[in-house]
Amino acid sequence: MSNNKIKVSEVSDILRAQLEGIDSGIQLDEVGTVLQISDGVARIYGLRNAEANELLEFENGIQAIVMNLEADNVGAVLLGPTSQIKENDIVRRTGRVASIFVGEEMLGRVITPLGNPLDGRGEVSGDKFEMPFERKAPGVIYRQPVNEPLQTGLKSIDSMIPIGRGQRELIIGDRQTGKTTIAVDTIINQKENYDAGKPVLCIYVAIGQKGSTVASIVETLRNHGAMDYTVVVAANASDPAALQYYAPFAGTAIGEYFRDTGRDALIIFDDLSKQAVAYREVSLILRRPSGREAYPGDVFYLHSRLLERAARIINQQEVAEQMNDIPESLKGKIKGGGSLTALPIIETQAGDVSAYIPTNVISITDGQIFLDTELFNQGNRPAIDVGISVSR
């Protein structure tokens, strides 16, 4: 009997060994349920502490971004197909705002606004830094005057309406007048700077275009060796309206990473008319009050807060390091002297530059290059109307 006695000390040692390393912490997730789903917008009940622009995740992995905060529910725009979400689905908060992970390895890639690859070359590798979609523009103290030119390689632009590094210059005109051609030529003509070791890193944002059109542009850039210093962000016409709305913000976040680490960058928005239409679609489904041409009242603020983020940062390191609204991932890595130049594109209808969206963007930018259909048809390429074009 004495041999079969259980020693208390041995039992406690065994239990202690088994319990060591067990994570006793409890993880609490705030979850909600889908009340209603329609046309890329979900109304969700139960997320009492959700914040504006917060990223949400459904059980099947589809993500959404909070846009409306109401008394008893939140309105979120889906970043995936509506058909895969149904009522009573569980949604959880992620606790982080909508953002994209940016790194040097993005150069030469074609990605979605969420950073997923579209070129069939696998995930983007290397070190990545989280950059938020929405960010305050640099304050006046952290900017320096625009005094260094950005050569487009097009003599008519560089001689008559020159563009400076950190400037916002609008390219405006009817469809099929060569707006995208000017933008793509400008990217290709930066190869000289790249070969000289002073690269201007380029971001081309394709909004609401056909997949075949984007593929053709990427092929053109690749054939001229321009993809080595270019990132293409594409939200095609077949993608949800929310992705088309967020594509320019994703592109700007990538440009800000290059700008804030002391490099010169150029971003093309092709085109912001389609982004405004996508924003109108989402806003109407969210039951936001509409204004002129059914656009929501804050459509001017949409484009102004986007384009104000293009700037030339002061070349004083100690001042640049104190810049407002620096993302956590970039703290300690800021370098002064970088710039982000924006070339937004707007498509007009029958040459009407006095329509709502064109006049908004003209008033926000530092000048415009107006392309005329008649000049284009006469064989003048680029078809720039020098009378109405200006660089401020």
Secondary structure, 3 states (H helix, E strand, C coil): CHHHCCCHHHHHHHHHHHHCCCCCCCCCCCEEEEEEEECCEEEEECCCCCCCCEEEEECCCCEEEEEEECCCCEEEEECCCHHHCCCCCEEEEEEEECEEEECHHHCCCEECCCCCECCCCCCCCCCCEEEECCCCCCCHHHECCCCCECCCCCHHHHHHCCCECCCECEEEECCCCCHHHHHHHHHHCCHHHHHCCCCEEEEEEEECCCHHHHHHHHHHHHHCCCHHHEEEEEECCCCCHHHHHHHHHHHHHHHHHHHHECCEEEEEEECHHHHHHHHHHHHHHCCCCECHHHCECCHHHHHHHHHCCCCEECCCHHHHCCCCCCCHHHCCCCECCCEEEEEEEEECCCCCCCCHHHHHHHHHCCEEEEECHHHHHCCCCCCECCCCCEEC
